[in-house]
């Protein structure tokens, strides 16, 4: 059971980092500053201290199903509506 928990924690951190990076790209490249900040704030629920803090403050934590649905929403919004690949291309051209 402990190994399973470790795997979920690692997966949660990875998705949190990916979604935070998507938010940072949307914040600093293109014209979606508000959307990027919103995505960065949503990504915070994937980092481990979020569940104990929520449980302590409001009495419950975010279920895994909600995290999965939120992850699907973030990916859909970033890839479809947010034009993430165009912004990554802008970012890479700006670094040269």
C-alpha positions as CSV (number, residue, x, y, z in Angstrom):
1,X,0.0,0.0,0.0
2,X,2.9,2.4,0.7
3,X,4.4,1.9,-2.7
4,X,1.1,2.7,-4.3
5,X,0.9,5.9,-2.3
6,X,4.4,6.9,-3.4
7,X,3.5,6.4,-7.0
8,X,0.4,8.5,-6.7
9,X,2.4,11.2,-5.0
10,X,5.0,11.2,-7.8
11,X,2.3,11.3,-10.5
12,X,0.6,14.2,-8.7
13,X,3.8,16.2,-8.5
14,X,4.6,15.5,-12.2
15,X,1.1,16.7,-13.3
16,X,1.3,19.7,-11.0
17,X,4.7,20.7,-12.5
18,X,3.4,20.2,-16.1
19,X,0.2,22.3,-15.4
20,X,2.2,25.0,-13.6
21,X,4.5,25.2,-16.7
22,X,1.5,25.4,-19.0
23,X,0.3,28.3,-16.8
24,X,3.6,30.0,-16.9
25,X,3.9,29.8,-20.7
26,X,0.4,31.2,-21.0
27,X,1.2,34.0,-18.6
28,X,4.4,35.2,-20.1
29,X,4.0,34.5,-23.8
30,X,1.0,35.6,-25.8
31,X,-1.9,37.6,-24.5
32,X,-3.4,35.2,-21.9
33,X,-2.0,36.5,-18.7
34,X,-5.2,36.0,-16.7
35,X,-5.7,32.5,-18.1
36,X,-2.1,31.6,-17.3
37,X,-2.4,32.7,-13.7
38,X,-5.7,30.8,-13.4
39,X,-4.0,27.6,-14.7
40,X,-1.1,28.1,-12.3
41,X,-3.5,28.5,-9.4
42,X,-5.4,25.4,-10.4
43,X,-2.1,23.4,-10.7
44,X,-1.5,24.0,-7.0
45,X,-4.0,21.3,-6.0
46,X,-1.7,18.7,-7.5
47,X,1.1,19.5,-5.1
48,X,1.1,17.4,-1.9
49,X,0.6,20.0,0.7
50,X,-2.7,21.0,-0.8
51,X,-4.8,18.1,0.6
52,X,-3.7,18.5,4.2
53,X,-4.1,22.2,4.1
54,X,-7.6,21.9,2.6
55,X,-8.5,19.2,5.1
56,X,-7.4,21.3,8.0
57,X,-9.0,24.6,6.8
58,X,-12.3,23.5,5.3
59,X,-12.7,19.9,6.4
60,X,-12.3,17.9,3.2
61,X,-9.8,17.3,0.5
62,X,-10.1,17.1,-3.3
63,X,-11.0,13.6,-4.6
64,X,-8.8,11.9,-7.2
65,X,-11.7,11.9,-9.7
66,X,-12.0,15.7,-9.5
67,X,-8.2,16.0,-10.0
68,X,-8.4,13.8,-13.1
69,X,-11.3,15.8,-14.5
70,X,-9.6,19.1,-13.7
71,X,-6.4,17.8,-15.5
72,X,-8.5,16.9,-18.6
73,X,-10.0,20.4,-18.5
74,X,-6.6,22.1,-18.2
75,X,-5.1,20.0,-21.1
76,X,-8.2,20.7,-23.3
77,X,-8.1,24.4,-22.5
78,X,-4.3,24.7,-23.0
79,X,-4.1,22.7,-26.2
80,X,-7.3,23.6,-27.9
81,X,-8.4,27.0,-26.8
82,X,-5.1,28.3,-25.4
83,X,-3.0,27.4,-28.5
84,X,-0.2,26.1,-26.3
85,X,2.0,24.9,-29.2
86,X,2.0,28.4,-30.8
87,X,3.0,29.9,-27.6
88,X,5.8,27.4,-27.1
89,X,7.0,28.3,-30.6
90,X,6.9,32.0,-29.7
91,X,8.9,31.2,-26.5
92,X,11.5,29.3,-28.4
93,X,11.9,32.0,-31.0
94,X,12.3,34.6,-28.2
95,X,15.1,32.6,-26.7
96,X,17.2,32.8,-29.8
